[in-house]
Amino acid sequence: MTGGNKPGTVISDGHIGLVVTVIALIVITVAAGPRMALIVAGCFTAWFLLAVIVVYIRGGRGGEALGRAYVATFWWGDYISP
């Protein structure tokens, strides 16, 4: 999370990161085939699950844990949005 963001905008930055990830997976599928796209998607899924586990261990529960893991996985969308 970069400086000055309100908590509501962080989730929207995560949405932007997710959209860019989906577009990149489509490009990878076309360029390198579905096997490579599944490998990349699996890496993102593993990162998300690891983030959920860490947030859960640190006291986050339910929707809060999922939201924080989502932001931890796709936070870099902040660098794409103006």
Chimera marker file (.cmm) of the C-alpha trace (Angstrom):
<marker_set name="trace">
<marker id="1" x="0.000" y="0.000" z="0.000" r="1" g="1" b="0" radius="0.5"/>
<marker id="2" x="1.460" y="3.273" z="-1.022" r="1" g="1" b="0" radius="0.5"/>
<marker id="3" x="1.263" y="6.542" z="0.864" r="1" g="1" b="0" radius="0.5"/>
<marker id="4" x="-1.900" y="8.579" z="1.095" r="1" g="1" b="0" radius="0.5"/>
<marker id="5" x="-4.374" y="5.929" z="-0.020" r="1" g="1" b="0" radius="0.5"/>
<marker id="6" x="-7.654" y="5.640" z="1.833" r="1" g="1" b="0" radius="0.5"/>
<marker id="7" x="-8.700" y="2.090" z="2.702" r="1" g="1" b="0" radius="0.5"/>
<marker id="8" x="-11.490" y="2.169" z="0.090" r="1" g="1" b="0" radius="0.5"/>
<marker id="9" x="-9.101" y="2.957" z="-2.741" r="1" g="1" b="0" radius="0.5"/>
<marker id="10" x="-6.770" y="0.103" z="-1.849" r="1" g="1" b="0" radius="0.5"/>
<marker id="11" x="-9.418" y="-2.467" z="-2.821" r="1" g="1" b="0" radius="0.5"/>
<marker id="12" x="-9.956" y="-0.687" z="-6.139" r="1" g="1" b="0" radius="0.5"/>
<marker id="13" x="-6.216" y="-0.842" z="-6.750" r="1" g="1" b="0" radius="0.5"/>
<marker id="14" x="-6.457" y="-4.576" z="-6.129" r="1" g="1" b="0" radius="0.5"/>
<marker id="15" x="-9.207" y="-4.782" z="-8.752" r="1" g="1" b="0" radius="0.5"/>
<marker id="16" x="-6.943" y="-3.053" z="-11.264" r="1" g="1" b="0" radius="0.5"/>
<marker id="17" x="-4.159" y="-5.532" z="-10.451" r="1" g="1" b="0" radius="0.5"/>
<marker id="18" x="-6.559" y="-8.440" z="-10.947" r="1" g="1" b="0" radius="0.5"/>
<marker id="19" x="-7.748" y="-7.121" z="-14.319" r="1" g="1" b="0" radius="0.5"/>
<marker id="20" x="-4.159" y="-6.676" z="-15.517" r="1" g="1" b="0" radius="0.5"/>
<marker id="21" x="-3.363" y="-10.191" z="-14.337" r="1" g="1" b="0" radius="0.5"/>
<marker id="22" x="-6.301" y="-11.654" z="-16.279" r="1" g="1" b="0" radius="0.5"/>
<marker id="23" x="-5.266" y="-9.740" z="-19.420" r="1" g="1" b="0" radius="0.5"/>
<marker id="24" x="-1.684" y="-10.975" z="-18.996" r="1" g="1" b="0" radius="0.5"/>
<marker id="25" x="-2.938" y="-14.559" z="-18.623" r="1" g="1" b="0" radius="0.5"/>
<marker id="26" x="-4.902" y="-14.205" z="-21.876" r="1" g="1" b="0" radius="0.5"/>
<marker id="27" x="-1.790" y="-12.910" z="-23.646" r="1" g="1" b="0" radius="0.5"/>
<marker id="28" x="0.291" y="-15.759" z="-22.188" r="1" g="1" b="0" radius="0.5"/>
<marker id="29" x="-2.326" y="-18.279" z="-23.342" r="1" g="1" b="0" radius="0.5"/>
<marker id="30" x="-2.197" y="-16.942" z="-26.893" r="1" g="1" b="0" radius="0.5"/>
<marker id="31" x="1.596" y="-16.609" z="-27.006" r="1" g="1" b="0" radius="0.5"/>
<marker id="32" x="2.794" y="-19.644" z="-25.059" r="1" g="1" b="0" radius="0.5"/>
<marker id="33" x="-0.230" y="-21.901" z="-24.688" r="1" g="1" b="0" radius="0.5"/>
<marker id="34" x="-2.595" y="-22.815" z="-21.904" r="1" g="1" b="0" radius="0.5"/>
<marker id="35" x="-0.041" y="-24.862" z="-19.985" r="1" g="1" b="0" radius="0.5"/>
<marker id="36" x="2.137" y="-21.820" z="-19.288" r="1" g="1" b="0" radius="0.5"/>
<marker id="37" x="-0.928" y="-19.738" z="-18.376" r="1" g="1" b="0" radius="0.5"/>
<marker id="38" x="-1.972" y="-22.402" z="-15.856" r="1" g="1" b="0" radius="0.5"/>
<marker id="39" x="1.482" y="-22.306" z="-14.291" r="1" g="1" b="0" radius="0.5"/>
<marker id="40" x="1.317" y="-18.523" z="-13.877" r="1" g="1" b="0" radius="0.5"/>
<marker id="41" x="-2.264" y="-18.678" z="-12.577" r="1" g="1" b="0" radius="0.5"/>
<marker id="42" x="-1.186" y="-21.378" z="-10.135" r="1" g="1" b="0" radius="0.5"/>
<marker id="43" x="1.569" y="-19.120" z="-8.824" r="1" g="1" b="0" radius="0.5"/>
<marker id="44" x="-0.925" y="-16.316" z="-8.197" r="1" g="1" b="0" radius="0.5"/>
<marker id="45" x="-3.295" y="-18.761" z="-6.511" r="1" g="1" b="0" radius="0.5"/>
<marker id="46" x="-0.534" y="-20.099" z="-4.277" r="1" g="1" b="0" radius="0.5"/>
<marker id="47" x="0.472" y="-16.545" z="-3.316" r="1" g="1" b="0" radius="0.5"/>
<marker id="48" x="-3.168" y="-15.696" z="-2.486" r="1" g="1" b="0" radius="0.5"/>
<marker id="49" x="-3.598" y="-18.830" z="-0.362" r="1" g="1" b="0" radius="0.5"/>
<marker id="50" x="-0.340" y="-18.126" z="1.455" r="1" g="1" b="0" radius="0.5"/>
<marker id="51" x="-1.536" y="-14.573" z="2.143" r="1" g="1" b="0" radius="0.5"/>
<marker id="52" x="-4.876" y="-15.878" z="3.494" r="1" g="1" b="0" radius="0.5"/>
<marker id="53" x="-3.031" y="-18.248" z="5.835" r="1" g="1" b="0" radius="0.5"/>
<marker id="54" x="-0.694" y="-15.510" z="7.090" r="1" g="1" b="0" radius="0.5"/>
<marker id="55" x="-3.562" y="-13.061" z="7.657" r="1" g="1" b="0" radius="0.5"/>
<marker id="56" x="-5.562" y="-15.763" z="9.444" r="1" g="1" b="0" radius="0.5"/>
<marker id="57" x="-2.620" y="-16.630" z="11.709" r="1" g="1" b="0" radius="0.5"/>
<marker id="58" x="-2.166" y="-12.939" z="12.531" r="1" g="1" b="0" radius="0.5"/>
<marker id="59" x="-5.771" y="-12.608" z="13.678" r="1" g="1" b="0" radius="0.5"/>
<marker id="60" x="-7.775" y="-11.754" z="10.554" r="1" g="1" b="0" radius="0.5"/>
<marker id="61" x="-11.006" y="-13.678" z="10.225" r="1" g="1" b="0" radius="0.5"/>
<marker id="62" x="-13.594" y="-14.295" z="7.510" r="1" g="1" b="0" radius="0.5"/>
<marker id="63" x="-14.090" y="-11.575" z="4.930" r="1" g="1" b="0" radius="0.5"/>
<marker id="64" x="-11.375" y="-9.428" z="6.474" r="1" g="1" b="0" radius="0.5"/>
<marker id="65" x="-8.796" y="-12.164" z="5.873" r="1" g="1" b="0" radius="0.5"/>
<marker id="66" x="-9.909" y="-12.602" z="2.267" r="1" g="1" b="0" radius="0.5"/>
<marker id="67" x="-9.918" y="-8.855" z="1.618" r="1" g="1" b="0" radius="0.5"/>
<marker id="68" x="-6.472" y="-8.356" z="3.100" r="1" g="1" b="0" radius="0.5"/>
<marker id="69" x="-5.092" y="-11.336" z="1.163" r="1" g="1" b="0" radius="0.5"/>
<marker id="70" x="-6.656" y="-9.960" z="-2.039" r="1" g="1" b="0" radius="0.5"/>
<marker id="71" x="-4.965" y="-6.604" z="-1.486" r="1" g="1" b="0" radius="0.5"/>
<marker id="72" x="-1.673" y="-8.343" z="-0.625" r="1" g="1" b="0" radius="0.5"/>
<marker id="73" x="-1.835" y="-10.282" z="-3.901" r="1" g="1" b="0" radius="0.5"/>
<marker id="74" x="-2.896" y="-7.501" z="-6.272" r="1" g="1" b="0" radius="0.5"/>
<marker id="75" x="-1.751" y="-4.293" z="-4.515" r="1" g="1" b="0" radius="0.5"/>
<marker id="76" x="0.582" y="-3.436" z="-7.361" r="1" g="1" b="0" radius="0.5"/>
<marker id="77" x="-2.431" y="-2.230" z="-9.377" r="1" g="1" b="0" radius="0.5"/>
<marker id="78" x="-1.857" y="1.053" z="-7.543" r="1" g="1" b="0" radius="0.5"/>
<marker id="79" x="1.164" y="1.667" z="-9.760" r="1" g="1" b="0" radius="0.5"/>
<marker id="80" x="-0.968" y="1.338" z="-12.904" r="1" g="1" b="0" radius="0.5"/>
<marker id="81" x="-3.845" y="3.595" z="-11.880" r="1" g="1" b="0" radius="0.5"/>
<marker id="82" x="-3.404" y="7.365" z="-12.069" r="1" g="1" b="0" radius="0.5"/>
<link id1="1" id2="2" r="1" g="1" b="0" radius="0.2"/>
<link id1="2" id2="3" r="1" g="1" b="0" radius="0.2"/>
<link id1="3" id2="4" r="1" g="1" b="0" radius="0.2"/>
<link id1="4" id2="5" r="1" g="1" b="0" radius="0.2"/>
<link id1="5" id2="6" r="1" g="1" b="0" radius="0.2"/>
<link id1="6" id2="7" r="1" g="1" b="0" radius="0.2"/>
<link id1="7" id2="8" r="1" g="1" b="0" radius="0.2"/>
<link id1="8" id2="9" r="1" g="1" b="0" radius="0.2"/>
<link id1="9" id2="10" r="1" g="1" b="0" radius="0.2"/>
<link id1="10" id2="11" r="1" g="1" b="0" radius="0.2"/>
<link id1="11" id2="12" r="1" g="1" b="0" radius="0.2"/>
<link id1="12" id2="13" r="1" g="1" b="0" radius="0.2"/>
<link id1="13" id2="14" r="1" g="1" b="0" radius="0.2"/>
<link id1="14" id2="15" r="1" g="1" b="0" radius="0.2"/>
<link id1="15" id2="16" r="1" g="1" b="0" radius="0.2"/>
<link id1="16" id2="17" r="1" g="1" b="0" radius="0.2"/>
<link id1="17" id2="18" r="1" g="1" b="0" radius="0.2"/>
<link id1="18" id2="19" r="1" g="1" b="0" radius="0.2"/>
<link id1="19" id2="20" r="1" g="1" b="0" radius="0.2"/>
<link id1="20" id2="21" r="1" g="1" b="0" radius="0.2"/>
<link id1="21" id2="22" r="1" g="1" b="0" radius="0.2"/>
<link id1="22" id2="23" r="1" g="1" b="0" radius="0.2"/>
<link id1="23" id2="24" r="1" g="1" b="0" radius="0.2"/>
<link id1="24" id2="25" r="1" g="1" b="0" radius="0.2"/>
<link id1="25" id2="26" r="1" g="1" b="0" radius="0.2"/>
<link id1="26" id2="27" r="1" g="1" b="0" radius="0.2"/>
<link id1="27" id2="28" r="1" g="1" b="0" radius="0.2"/>
<link id1="28" id2="29" r="1" g="1" b="0" radius="0.2"/>
<link id1="29" id2="30" r="1" g="1" b="0" radius="0.2"/>
<link id1="30" id2="31" r="1" g="1" b="0" radius="0.2"/>
<link id1="31" id2="32" r="1" g="1" b="0" radius="0.2"/>
<link id1="32" id2="33" r="1" g="1" b="0" radius="0.2"/>
<link id1="33" id2="34" r="1" g="1" b="0" radius="0.2"/>
<link id1="34" id2="35" r="1" g="1" b="0" radius="0.2"/>
<link id1="35" id2="36" r="1" g="1" b="0" radius="0.2"/>
<link id1="36" id2="37" r="1" g="1" b="0" radius="0.2"/>
<link id1="37" id2="38" r="1" g="1" b="0" radius="0.2"/>
<link id1="38" id2="39" r="1" g="1" b="0" radius="0.2"/>
<link id1="39" id2="40" r="1" g="1" b="0" radius="0.2"/>
<link id1="40" id2="41" r="1" g="1" b="0" radius="0.2"/>
<link id1="41" id2="42" r="1" g="1" b="0" radius="0.2"/>
<link id1="42" id2="43" r="1" g="1" b="0" radius="0.2"/>
<link id1="43" id2="44" r="1" g="1" b="0" radius="0.2"/>
<link id1="44" id2="45" r="1" g="1" b="0" radius="0.2"/>
<link id1="45" id2="46" r="1" g="1" b="0" radius="0.2"/>
<link id1="46" id2="47" r="1" g="1" b="0" radius="0.2"/>
<link id1="47" id2="48" r="1" g="1" b="0" radius="0.2"/>
<link id1="48" id2="49" r="1" g="1" b="0" radius="0.2"/>
<link id1="49" id2="50" r="1" g="1" b="0" radius="0.2"/>
<link id1="50" id2="51" r="1" g="1" b="0" radius="0.2"/>
<link id1="51" id2="52" r="1" g="1" b="0" radius="0.2"/>
<link id1="52" id2="53" r="1" g="1" b="0" radius="0.2"/>
<link id1="53" id2="54" r="1" g="1" b="0" radius="0.2"/>
<link id1="54" id2="55" r="1" g="1" b="0" radius="0.2"/>
<link id1="55" id2="56" r="1" g="1" b="0" radius="0.2"/>
<link id1="56" id2="57" r="1" g="1" b="0" radius="0.2"/>
<link id1="57" id2="58" r="1" g="1" b="0" radius="0.2"/>
<link id1="58" id2="59" r="1" g="1" b="0" radius="0.2"/>
<link id1="59" id2="60" r="1" g="1" b="0" radius="0.2"/>
<link id1="60" id2="61" r="1" g="1" b="0" radius="0.2"/>
<link id1="61" id2="62" r="1" g="1" b="0" radius="0.2"/>
<link id1="62" id2="63" r="1" g="1" b="0" radius="0.2"/>
<link id1="63" id2="64" r="1" g="1" b="0" radius="0.2"/>
<link id1="64" id2="65" r="1" g="1" b="0" radius="0.2"/>
<link id1="65" id2="66" r="1" g="1" b="0" radius="0.2"/>
<link id1="66" id2="67" r="1" g="1" b="0" radius="0.2"/>
<link id1="67" id2="68" r="1" g="1" b="0" radius="0.2"/>
<link id1="68" id2="69" r="1" g="1" b="0" radius="0.2"/>
<link id1="69" id2="70" r="1" g="1" b="0" radius="0.2"/>
<link id1="70" id2="71" r="1" g="1" b="0" radius="0.2"/>
<link id1="71" id2="72" r="1" g="1" b="0" radius="0.2"/>
<link id1="72" id2="73" r="1" g="1" b="0" radius="0.2"/>
<link id1="73" id2="74" r="1" g="1" b="0" radius="0.2"/>
<link id1="74" id2="75" r="1" g="1" b="0" radius="0.2"/>
<link id1="75" id2="76" r="1" g="1" b="0" radius="0.2"/>
<link id1="76" id2="77" r="1" g="1" b="0" radius="0.2"/>
<link id1="77" id2="78" r="1" g="1" b="0" radius="0.2"/>
<link id1="78" id2="79" r="1" g="1" b="0" radius="0.2"/>
<link id1="79" id2="80" r="1" g="1" b="0" radius="0.2"/>
<link id1="80" id2="81" r="1" g="1" b="0" radius="0.2"/>
<link id1="81" id2="82" r="1" g="1" b="0" radius="0.2"/>
</marker_set>
